[in-house]
Amino acid sequence: MLKAWHLPVAPFIKVQQDRLFITLWLSGESLPQRITLRAEEDNEELSLPMQRLRQAPQPGVVAWRGEISLASGQPRRRYSFKLLWADHQRWFTPQGFTRFPPARLEQFAIDLPDAGPQWVADQVFYQIFPDRFARSAARDADQDAVYYHHAAGREIVRKAWDDPLTGEAGGSTFYGGDLDGISEKLPYLKQLGVTALYLNPVFAAPSVHKYDTEDYRRVDPQFGGDAALLRLRHNTQRAGMRMILDGVFNHTGDSHPWFDRHQQGSGGAGHDPDSPWRDWFTFSEGGAGAQLAGLCQSAEARLSVDQPGQRDLCR
């Protein structure tokens, strides 16, 4: 039985300067004798030859590679694969194998040029939710004395590290993982083959998940503060690892000074119609701030990101 693998992402896609390299993996009996890459340039169909690679990506798998020029054409590149035998042919598309040429919208598609960093495609990422990943051996007791959550409607719950997970208290349940705990686990992650970390939000916020940002310029003390983040970045650099932080810029927490639902003295938009940040949020006729859809008890207030001043502050 013939099997094929392709998605318009790494490792099947690679951009080098003005060329897009596209790879198809195949396995099974009766492999095709030839494969062509059907592509489009400004709605004109192209048939481009693909070459079988000598190196197998996996045992029992063969790889074919073709390329598309990015020097001209529309940003959205559409393509599919035509597999040829001596007496028949088949097409491979996102829907699988077919005997007939696919319609335009049934082909693979990728938008290029991509202004994102090219190093991302070659990384093995490990996503970390800091509170649940690792509690550092030298954790300061003061880090466990700063838990609070204004809008959860439930008491703070502090768990021992080995306590089982439950749905109790939601965003107000804390286990005490921190950034130094991540640093201590870097040798283990490197042994797994991890080359880059993706951290869920780490900046100051009352909840365990930290998507309700209270201060974009300060790492949450529960995680060890700014110094712990600097230590982690230094340690990841020494380990040859990249690190990405989850930036939450389309909404703030309701305790952020811009919104200040709980009236901590910042003159926030949540209670002051004359607040300098009032236009940064969307309000109903009754004056209630718009919250994220589906979160009726949300502690997150959605920002109107088209306001020029708001964009500047989030850079």
Secondary structure as UniProt FT lines:
FT   STRAND          3..5
FT   TURN            10..12
FT   STRAND          13..16
FT   TURN            17..18
FT   STRAND          19..27
FT   STRAND          34..41
FT   TURN            42..43
FT   STRAND          44..49
FT   STRAND          51..52
FT   TURN            59..60
FT   STRAND          62..69
FT   STRAND          76..84
FT   STRAND          89..93
FT   TURN            94..95
FT   STRAND          96..98
FT   HELIX           104..106
FT   STRAND          108..111
FT   HELIX           118..122
FT   STRAND          125..128
FT   HELIX           130..133
FT   TURN            137..138
FT   HELIX           141..145
FT   STRAND          157..158
FT   TURN            161..162
FT   TURN            168..169
FT   HELIX           170..172
FT   STRAND          173..174
FT   HELIX           179..184
FT   HELIX           186..192
FT   STRAND          196..199
FT   STRAND          203..204
FT   STRAND          215..219
FT   HELIX           221..223
FT   HELIX           225..238
FT   TURN            239..240
FT   STRAND          242..245
FT   STRAND          251..253
FT   TURN            254..255
FT   TURN            257..259
FT   TURN            261..262
FT   TURN            269..271
FT   TURN            273..274
FT   TURN            276..277
FT   HELIX           278..280
FT   TURN            285..286
FT   TURN            293..294
FT   TURN            296..297
FT   STRAND          300..303
FT   TURN            305..306
FT   HELIX           308..313
//
